[in-house]
């Protein structure tokens, strides 16, 4: 069956040139692509490269040096964006602290560590910000952004305070999350797996390197990577991969796959 519209009595003679029912195809230009929101970073990169190339070329009076500088500027911008880009979409992020911790954990990938972000504890509203599985073990890291104007202190090794506020509920929650993750992973793995709980605090200075308070390791956020790697090797590459697969199944993403 033809998809052409039926001719009516006033149709043009058969020898008349047919009229196309399709709109002409508009060719996409580089300029039009760069104007689209999804390519905004490319437009910025081009502008940076051109600006650097022109300035350097003018200063040294050498076009070749200017072109080289432009290329290097583009490469530098690419590397910077790759390092600062988060695998957790912006609408899913709950804090700047999580992004800072994630940036540290990315650097552990080359050492065989695997990380799951924003994982839900089934049957609850709780969330593990970062679950890390690697050569030294399994870790639950909760990233906290606290008011830098209020001091962090501990009393008798058991009570954590942020200014006048007792942070016991936060410690209890972090410990519970790690315990739940441990139980779920251990059951699926067929062997006990310890998940170490921690709070990575950003904002106020923490007057100690690492302190265990109510079974939760508490430290300044910038120490997250060192906290994980300071222990002795406990898992093989095969065990890491298997535990990572299990954790991804038993601890679903808080916001769904995307």
C-alpha positions as CSV (number, residue, x, y, z in Angstrom):
1,X,0.0,0.0,0.0
2,X,1.4,3.4,-1.0
3,X,2.0,5.9,1.8
4,X,1.2,8.8,-0.6
5,X,-2.0,10.8,0.0
6,X,-4.8,10.0,-2.3
7,X,-5.2,12.4,-5.3
8,X,-8.5,14.4,-5.4
9,X,-10.3,15.7,-8.4
10,X,-8.2,18.9,-8.5
11,X,-4.9,17.1,-8.5
12,X,-2.1,18.3,-10.7
13,X,-1.5,16.4,-14.1
14,X,0.6,13.3,-13.9
15,X,3.4,14.9,-15.8
16,X,3.8,17.6,-13.1
17,X,6.9,17.4,-10.9
18,X,6.0,15.6,-7.6
19,X,6.1,17.6,-4.4
20,X,8.1,16.1,-1.6
21,X,6.3,15.5,1.7
22,X,9.6,15.4,3.6
23,X,11.4,18.4,5.1
24,X,14.9,18.9,3.9
25,X,17.6,17.4,6.1
26,X,19.5,20.1,8.0
27,X,23.2,19.3,8.2
28,X,24.6,19.7,11.7
29,X,27.5,22.1,11.9
30,X,30.2,22.2,14.5
31,X,28.9,25.5,15.7
32,X,25.4,24.2,16.2
33,X,26.7,21.1,18.1
34,X,28.7,23.3,20.4
35,X,25.7,25.4,21.2
36,X,23.8,22.4,22.6
37,X,23.8,22.1,26.4
38,X,25.2,18.6,26.3
39,X,28.3,19.9,24.5
40,X,28.8,23.0,26.7
41,X,32.0,21.5,28.1
42,X,33.4,21.1,24.6
43,X,32.6,24.7,23.8
44,X,34.4,25.8,27.0
45,X,37.4,23.7,26.2
46,X,37.6,25.2,22.7
47,X,37.4,28.7,24.0
48,X,40.1,28.0,26.6
49,X,42.4,26.5,24.0
50,X,41.9,29.3,21.6
51,X,42.5,32.0,24.3
52,X,45.6,30.3,25.6
53,X,46.9,29.8,22.1
54,X,46.4,33.4,21.1
55,X,47.9,34.8,24.2
56,X,51.0,32.6,24.2
57,X,51.5,33.0,20.5
58,X,51.3,36.7,20.8
59,X,53.7,36.9,23.8
60,X,56.4,34.7,22.1
61,X,55.6,35.8,18.5
62,X,55.5,32.2,17.4
63,X,52.4,30.6,15.9
64,X,53.7,27.1,16.4
65,X,54.3,27.7,20.1
66,X,50.8,29.2,20.4
67,X,49.2,26.1,18.8
68,X,51.2,23.8,21.1
69,X,50.0,25.8,24.1
70,X,46.4,25.6,22.9
71,X,46.7,21.8,22.5
72,X,48.2,21.5,26.0
73,X,45.4,23.7,27.5
74,X,42.8,21.4,25.9
75,X,44.5,18.3,27.2
76,X,44.8,19.8,30.7
77,X,41.1,20.7,30.7
78,X,40.2,17.2,29.6
79,X,42.2,15.7,32.4
80,X,40.8,18.1,35.0
81,X,37.2,17.3,34.0
82,X,37.9,13.6,34.0
83,X,39.2,13.7,37.5
84,X,36.5,16.0,38.8
85,X,33.6,14.2,37.1
86,X,31.4,12.2,39.4
87,X,29.9,8.8,38.6
88,X,27.1,9.8,40.9
89,X,24.7,12.0,38.9
90,X,24.2,15.5,40.3
91,X,20.6,15.0,41.3
92,X,21.5,12.0,43.4
93,X,24.2,13.7,45.4
94,X,23.3,14.7,49.0
95,X,26.4,16.6,49.9
96,X,29.7,18.0,48.8
97,X,31.3,15.7,51.3
98,X,30.3,12.6,49.3
99,X,31.9,14.0,46.1
100,X,35.1,14.7,48.0
101,X,35.3,11.2,49.3
102,X,34.4,9.8,45.9
103,X,37.3,11.7,44.4
104,X,39.7,10.0,46.8
105,X,38.3,6.6,46.3
106,X,38.7,6.9,42.5
107,X,42.4,7.0,43.1
108,X,42.2,3.6,44.7
109,X,40.9,1.9,41.6
110,X,44.4,1.4,40.2
111,X,45.3,-0.5,43.4
112,X,42.5,-3.0,42.9
113,X,39.8,-1.4,45.0
114,X,36.1,-1.4,44.0
115,X,33.5,1.0,45.2
116,X,29.7,1.2,45.3
117,X,28.2,4.6,45.9
118,X,24.8,5.5,47.6
119,X,23.8,1.9,48.5
120,X,20.5,1.3,50.3
121,X,20.0,-1.0,53.2
122,X,16.9,-3.1,52.2
123,X,13.8,-2.4,54.3
124,X,15.1,0.9,55.6
125,X,15.7,4.5,54.7
126,X,19.4,4.1,55.6
127,X,22.2,4.5,53.1
128,X,25.8,3.7,52.9
129,X,27.5,6.6,51.1
130,X,30.4,4.5,49.9
131,X,31.1,0.8,50.2
132,X,34.7,0.0,49.4
133,X,36.0,-3.5,48.7
134,X,39.7,-4.0,48.2
135,X,42.9,-5.8,49.2
136,X,42.7,-4.6,52.8
137,X,39.1,-5.5,53.4
138,X,35.5,-4.1,53.2
139,X,34.6,-0.6,54.4
140,X,31.4,1.4,54.8
141,X,32.2,5.1,54.6
142,X,29.7,7.8,55.5
143,X,30.7,11.3,54.4
144,X,29.7,14.1,56.8
145,X,29.8,17.9,56.1
146,X,29.8,19.6,59.5
147,X,29.8,23.3,60.5
148,X,33.5,24.2,60.6
149,X,32.8,26.8,63.3
150,X,32.0,24.2,65.8
151,X,34.8,22.0,67.3
152,X,34.9,18.2,67.1
153,X,35.8,16.6,70.4
154,X,35.5,13.2,72.2
155,X,34.9,12.4,75.8
156,X,36.3,9.3,77.5
157,X,36.7,7.7,74.1
158,X,33.0,6.9,73.9
159,X,31.2,10.2,73.2
160,X,31.6,12.3,70.1
161,X,30.5,15.9,70.1
162,X,30.2,18.5,67.4
163,X,30.1,21.7,69.4
164,X,27.3,21.2,72.0
165,X,25.7,18.4,69.9
166,X,26.1,14.8,70.9
167,X,26.7,12.7,67.8
168,X,25.8,9.4,69.3
169,X,22.8,8.9,66.9
170,X,25.1,9.4,63.9
171,X,27.6,6.8,65.3
172,X,24.8,4.4,66.0
173,X,23.5,4.7,62.5
174,X,26.9,4.3,60.8
175,X,27.6,1.1,62.9
176,X,24.1,-0.3,62.2
177,X,24.6,0.3,58.4
178,X,27.9,-1.5,58.4
179,X,26.5,-4.4,60.5
180,X,23.6,-4.8,58.1
181,X,25.9,-4.8,55.1
182,X,28.1,-7.4,56.8
183,X,25.2,-9.7,57.5
184,X,23.8,-9.5,54.0
185,X,27.1,-10.0,52.3
186,X,28.2,-12.8,54.6
187,X,25.0,-14.7,54.0
188,X,25.3,-14.6,50.2
189,X,29.1,-15.3,50.4
190,X,28.8,-18.2,52.7
191,X,31.5,-16.9,55.0
192,X,31.7,-14.1,57.5
193,X,32.7,-10.8,56.0
194,X,33.5,-7.9,58.3
195,X,32.5,-4.4,57.1
196,X,34.3,-1.7,58.9
197,X,32.2,1.4,59.7
198,X,33.5,4.9,59.5
199,X,32.6,8.6,59.5
200,X,34.6,10.9,57.2
201,X,34.1,14.4,58.5
202,X,34.6,17.5,56.4
203,X,34.5,21.1,57.7
204,X,35.9,21.4,61.2
205,X,39.4,20.1,62.0
206,X,39.5,16.7,63.7
207,X,42.1,16.8,66.4
208,X,43.3,13.2,65.9
209,X,44.2,11.0,62.9
210,X,41.9,8.0,63.4
211,X,39.9,7.2,66.5
212,X,37.5,4.3,67.0
213,X,34.4,5.5,68.9
214,X,31.5,3.1,69.5
215,X,33.0,0.7,66.9
216,X,33.1,3.4,64.2
217,X,36.3,4.8,62.9
218,X,36.2,8.6,62.9
219,X,38.6,10.8,61.0
220,X,39.0,13.9,59.0
221,X,37.5,13.5,55.5
222,X,40.8,14.0,53.7
223,X,42.2,10.9,55.4
224,X,39.7,8.5,53.9
225,X,42.1,7.0,51.3
226,X,44.9,6.5,53.8
227,X,42.5,5.0,56.4
228,X,41.5,2.3,53.9
229,X,45.0,1.5,52.6
230,X,46.9,1.5,55.9
231,X,45.9,-2.1,56.8
232,X,47.5,-5.3,55.7
233,X,46.3,-7.2,52.7
234,X,43.3,-9.4,53.5
235,X,41.6,-10.3,50.2
236,X,42.7,-11.8,46.9
237,X,41.7,-10.3,43.6
238,X,39.2,-13.1,43.1
239,X,37.6,-12.5,46.5
240,X,37.4,-8.8,45.8
241,X,35.6,-9.3,42.6
242,X,33.2,-11.9,44.1
243,X,32.4,-9.7,47.1
244,X,31.9,-6.7,44.8
245,X,29.3,-8.7,42.8
246,X,27.5,-9.8,45.9
247,X,27.5,-6.4,47.4
248,X,26.0,-4.9,44.3
249,X,23.1,-7.4,44.5
250,X,22.3,-7.3,48.2
251,X,22.8,-3.6,48.6
252,X,20.7,-2.0,45.8
253,X,21.4,1.6,44.6
254,X,19.4,4.1,46.6
255,X,18.2,5.9,43.5
256,X,18.1,3.0,41.0
257,X,20.4,2.4,38.1
258,X,20.8,5.3,35.8
